[in-house]
């Protein structure tokens, strides 16, 4: 039996790493043309899920932030971060149980070890119309405008036609005008959301949103590629189990350019301090992205702040490269509540 050549092994390992980089770059290219950034904790990123969530909370203003590192074992495949703030306006000029909300959101998405860098700024508005005299049933219609900037660093990119028997030593035939190329465009989105409660102690909702209604042109090489619309349907609710526990459940279905995503799951909230008005709650639960990953979740909520952490456990055919590690994700949501103890509390979606 002959000994293994260490130089050959080093070359093989190097080629494998480069192949993974190529895979990530290819996925980044597909992602830039077909699928939007998204979060496993979709319920904790309201303005990326549906602009109709704008202003839909019980408080003076809401600030939210999310960070996701997807497939960390594949050379920083995708990292996504977003921050948003929204608040109601003109409360004294509209009916008592109606809400008019406005919000602003910033999102950064990096792919392929920062080869592709996407930045988005969105402004949204939603009007929530009460359908009954107690404000338990509401219907919202919303619009959102987004300015997008996408930058591709060609100097860091490796293309398929560069692969030879000796590794990525060939010369690419891809042609770009500069080493760093950029695409800028304006995008338009819309959404609707129905929320309800049967007794003031539970809550349920069903919503739909459509992104890229104007189908903006998106190409780094001067082509005529039009961004595909994204349809999202989502719903859920919560119901008390007993005085100290509440079950929260939710689902999401998304479709864009033939790619689909379906996520379903729930969590139980445990009231740790026994205070019904200002509870300290511990959330534990799990969601499942069909055909891709289990998503265990844990969260802690106190004084208007909810912190959530989830970890995708990949079970698809990609788990060989990802080592079953789909990605870490953390979320923060803070709702500043009025100090008036006699105010009417609104039952709003949480998950």
C-alpha positions in Angstrom: 0.0 0.0 0.0 1.4 3.4 -1.0 1.5 6.3 1.3 -0.8 9.3 0.6 0.9 12.3 -1.0 0.6 15.2 1.4 1.0 17.8 -1.4 -1.8 16.1 -3.4 -4.0 16.1 -0.2 -3.4 19.8 0.3 -4.3 20.5 -3.3 -7.4 18.4 -3.0 -8.5 20.2 0.2 -7.8 23.5 -1.4 -9.9 22.6 -4.4 -12.7 21.4 -2.2 -12.7 24.7 -0.3 -12.7 26.6 -3.6 -15.6 24.4 -4.8 -17.5 25.4 -1.7 -16.7 29.0 -2.4 -18.0 28.5 -6.0 -21.2 26.9 -4.6 -21.7 29.9 -2.3 -21.0 32.3 -5.1 -23.5 30.5 -7.4 -26.1 30.5 -4.6 -25.5 34.2 -4.0 -26.0 34.8 -7.8 -29.2 32.8 -7.8 -30.3 34.5 -4.6 -29.7 37.9 -6.1 -31.9 37.1 -9.1 -34.6 34.9 -7.5 -35.1 35.0 -3.8 -35.2 37.8 -1.2 -33.4 37.7 2.2 -35.6 36.1 4.8 -35.5 35.2 8.5 -36.4 32.0 10.3 -37.9 34.2 13.0 -40.2 35.8 10.4 -42.6 36.7 13.3 -39.9 38.9 14.8 -39.2 40.9 11.7 -42.6 42.6 11.0 -41.7 45.1 8.3 -39.8 42.5 6.1 -42.8 40.1 6.5 -45.7 42.4 5.6 -45.9 46.2 5.5 -49.4 45.8 7.0 -47.7 45.2 10.3 -46.7 48.8 10.4 -48.2 50.4 13.6 -49.8 47.1 14.7 -48.7 46.8 18.3 -49.8 48.0 21.7 -47.7 51.0 22.5 -46.2 54.4 21.4 -43.5 53.0 19.2 -41.8 49.7 18.3 -38.1 49.1 17.5 -36.9 45.8 16.1 -33.6 44.3 15.0 -32.6 40.9 13.6 -29.3 39.3 12.7 -28.9 36.0 10.8 -25.8 34.0 9.8 -26.9 31.2 7.5 -24.7 28.2 6.7 -21.7 29.5 8.8 -19.6 26.4 7.9 -19.6 27.5 4.2 -17.4 30.6 4.3 -20.0 33.2 5.4 -22.5 32.1 2.9 -25.2 34.6 3.9 -25.3 37.2 6.7 -28.4 39.3 7.0 -29.2 42.2 9.4 -32.1 44.5 9.7 -33.4 47.3 12.0 -36.7 49.1 12.0 -38.9 51.5 13.9 -42.6 52.2 13.5 -45.2 54.1 15.4 -48.9 55.3 15.1 -49.7 58.8 14.0 -52.7 61.2 14.1 -54.4 59.2 16.9 -56.6 62.1 17.8 -57.8 62.7 14.3 -59.1 59.2 13.4 -61.7 56.9 15.1 -60.8 55.6 18.5 -60.0 52.0 17.6 -58.4 52.8 14.2 -54.6 53.0 13.9 -52.5 54.7 11.2 -48.9 53.6 11.3 -45.7 54.7 9.6 -42.3 53.0 9.8 -38.8 52.9 8.4 -36.5 49.9 7.9 -32.9 49.3 6.9 -31.6 45.9 5.8 -28.2 44.7 4.8 -27.6 41.3 3.2 -24.2 39.9 2.3 -23.5 36.8 0.3 -20.5 34.7 -0.7 -18.1 36.1 1.9 -19.2 39.7 1.2 -18.8 39.3 -2.6 -22.4 40.5 -3.0 -23.5 43.3 -0.7 -27.2 44.4 -0.8 -28.6 47.4 1.1 -32.3 48.4 1.3 -34.1 51.3 2.9 -37.9 51.1 3.2 -40.6 53.4 4.3 -44.0 51.9 4.9 -47.5 53.0 6.0 -50.6 51.1 7.0 -54.1 52.0 8.1 -55.8 49.5 10.5 -59.6 49.9 10.3 -61.7 48.7 13.2 -64.6 46.4 12.1 -66.5 46.4 15.4 -67.3 48.8 18.2 -64.8 47.3 20.6 -61.9 47.2 18.1 -61.4 43.4 18.4 -61.6 42.9 14.6 -59.4 45.0 12.4 -58.5 45.0 8.7 -55.3 46.8 7.5 -54.1 47.9 4.1 -50.5 48.9 3.6 -47.9 50.2 1.1 -44.2 50.2 1.2 -41.5 51.9 -0.9 -37.9 50.6 -1.0 -34.7 52.0 -2.4 -32.2 49.2 -3.2 -28.5 49.3 -3.7 -26.6 46.1 -4.7 -22.8 45.9 -5.2 -20.8 43.1 -6.6 -17.0 42.9 -5.9 -15.7 41.2 -9.0 -12.2 41.0 -7.6 -13.3 38.5 -5.0 -15.5 36.4 -7.2 -14.6 33.0 -8.7 -16.5 31.8 -11.8 -17.3 28.3 -13.0 -15.4 28.7 -16.3 -12.2 29.2 -14.3 -12.2 25.7 -13.0 -9.5 23.4 -14.5 -7.8 20.2 -13.5 -5.3 22.3 -11.5 -8.0 24.2 -9.7 -9.4 27.7 -10.4 -6.5 28.6 -12.7 -8.5 29.5 -15.9 -9.6 32.9 -17.2 -13.3 33.8 -16.9 -15.2 34.9 -19.9 -17.6 37.0 -17.8 -17.4 40.6 -18.7 -18.0 43.6 -16.3 -17.3 47.3 -16.8 -15.6 47.7 -13.4 -14.1 45.7 -10.6 -17.0 46.8 -8.4 -20.4 47.1 -10.2 -23.6 48.4 -8.7 -27.3 48.2 -9.3 -29.8 50.8 -7.9 -33.6 50.7 -8.2 -36.9 51.7 -6.5 -39.2 49.0 -5.4 -42.9 48.9 -4.4 -44.7 46.5 -2.1 -48.1 46.1 -0.6 -49.9 44.0 2.0 -53.2 43.3 3.9 -53.7 42.0 7.4 -56.8 40.8 9.3 -56.6 40.5 13.1 -59.3 39.4 15.5 -60.1 38.2 19.0 -63.2 36.3 20.3 -63.0 37.4 23.9 -60.1 39.9 24.4 -57.9 37.2 25.8 -56.9 35.4 22.6 -55.8 36.7 19.2 -55.6 35.4 15.6 -54.5 36.9 12.3 -54.2 36.2 8.6 -52.2 38.3 6.2 -50.8 38.5 2.7 -48.1 40.6 1.1 -46.8 41.1 -2.4 -43.2 42.5 -3.0 -41.7 43.9 -6.2 -45.0 44.9 -7.7 -43.2 47.1 -10.2 -40.7 44.4 -11.2 -37.6 46.6 -11.2 -34.8 45.8 -13.6 -31.8 44.1 -11.9 -28.6 43.1 -13.7 -24.9 43.6 -13.2 -24.1 43.1 -16.9 -26.6 45.4 -18.5 -29.3 42.8 -19.2 -33.0 43.1 -18.9 -33.6 40.8 -16.0 -36.8 41.8 -14.1 -37.0 41.0 -10.4 -39.7 38.4 -9.7 -42.6 39.3 -7.4 -42.7 37.6 -4.0 -46.0 36.4 -2.6 -46.3 35.8 1.2 -49.2 34.3 3.0 -49.0 34.1 6.8 -51.1 33.6 9.8 -51.3 32.5 13.4 -52.5 33.5 16.9 -52.3 32.8 20.6 -54.6 31.3 23.2 -54.2 30.9 26.9 -53.6 27.4 28.2 -54.0 28.4 31.9 -53.2 31.3 34.1 -49.4 30.9 33.6 -49.0 29.5 30.1 -50.0 30.7 26.6 -49.6 28.9 23.3 -48.4 30.9 20.3 -48.5 29.4 16.8 -47.8 30.7 13.3 -47.1 29.7 9.7 -45.7 31.3 6.6 -45.8 30.4 2.9 -43.7 32.3 0.3 -43.3 31.9 -3.4 -40.9 33.7 -5.7 -39.7 32.7 -9.2 -40.8 29.1 -8.7 -39.1 28.8 -5.3 -41.3 28.1 -2.3 -40.9 28.1 1.4 -43.3 26.8 4.0 -42.7 27.2 7.8 -45.0 26.0 10.6 -44.6 25.9 14.3 -45.3 27.3 17.7 -44.0 28.2 21.2 -45.4 28.2 24.8 -45.0 31.3 26.9 -44.5 30.7 30.6 -45.4 33.6 32.9 -42.5 33.7 35.4 -43.6 36.5 37.7 -47.4 35.9 37.7 -48.1 39.5 36.6 -50.8 39.6 34.0 -50.3 43.3 33.1 -46.5 43.3 32.9 -45.4 39.6 32.7 -41.9 38.3 32.5 -42.3 35.5 30.0 -40.1 32.6 28.8 -40.8 31.2 25.4 -39.8 27.8 24.2 -40.8 26.2 20.9 -39.9 24.9 17.5 -40.8 25.7 13.9 -40.1 23.5 10.8 -39.2 24.7 7.4 -40.5 21.9 5.2 -37.7 20.0 3.3 -35.0 22.1 4.9 -34.6 22.5 8.7 -35.9 22.3 12.2 -35.8 25.6 14.0 -35.8 25.4 17.8 -36.5 28.8 19.4 -36.1 30.3 22.9 -37.1 33.8 23.9 -37.4 36.0 27.0 -39.8 39.0 27.3 -39.8 41.6 30.1 -40.8 45.3 30.4 -41.7 45.6 26.7 -38.5 43.9 25.4 -38.4 40.5 23.7 -35.2 38.8 22.9 -35.3 35.6 20.8 -32.7 33.1 19.6 -33.1 30.3 17.1 -30.8 27.8 15.4 -31.6 26.1 12.1 -30.8 22.4 12.2 -30.5 21.6 8.5 -31.9 18.2 7.4 -31.9 18.7 3.6 -29.4 17.4 1.1 -27.2 20.4 1.9 -26.4 19.0 5.3 -23.2 17.4 4.0 -21.7 20.8 3.4 -23.4 22.6 6.2 -22.7 19.8 8.8 -26.5 20.1 9.6 -25.8 23.8 10.7 -28.3 26.0 9.0 -27.7 29.2 10.9 -27.8 31.3 14.0 -30.4 34.0 14.4 -31.1 36.5 17.1 -34.0 39.0 17.3 -34.9 42.0 19.5 -38.2 43.8 19.7 -39.0 46.6 22.0 -42.4 48.2 22.4 -42.7 51.3 24.5 -46.0 51.2 26.3 -48.0 54.2 27.6 -48.0 54.7 31.4 -51.8 55.2 31.6 -53.2 52.3 33.6 -56.7 52.8 32.3 -56.0 52.7 28.6 -57.6 50.0 26.6 -55.1 47.3 25.7 -54.9 46.0 22.1 -54.6 42.4 21.3 -51.9 42.2 18.6 -50.1 39.4 16.8 -46.8 38.3 18.4 -45.8 35.3 16.4 
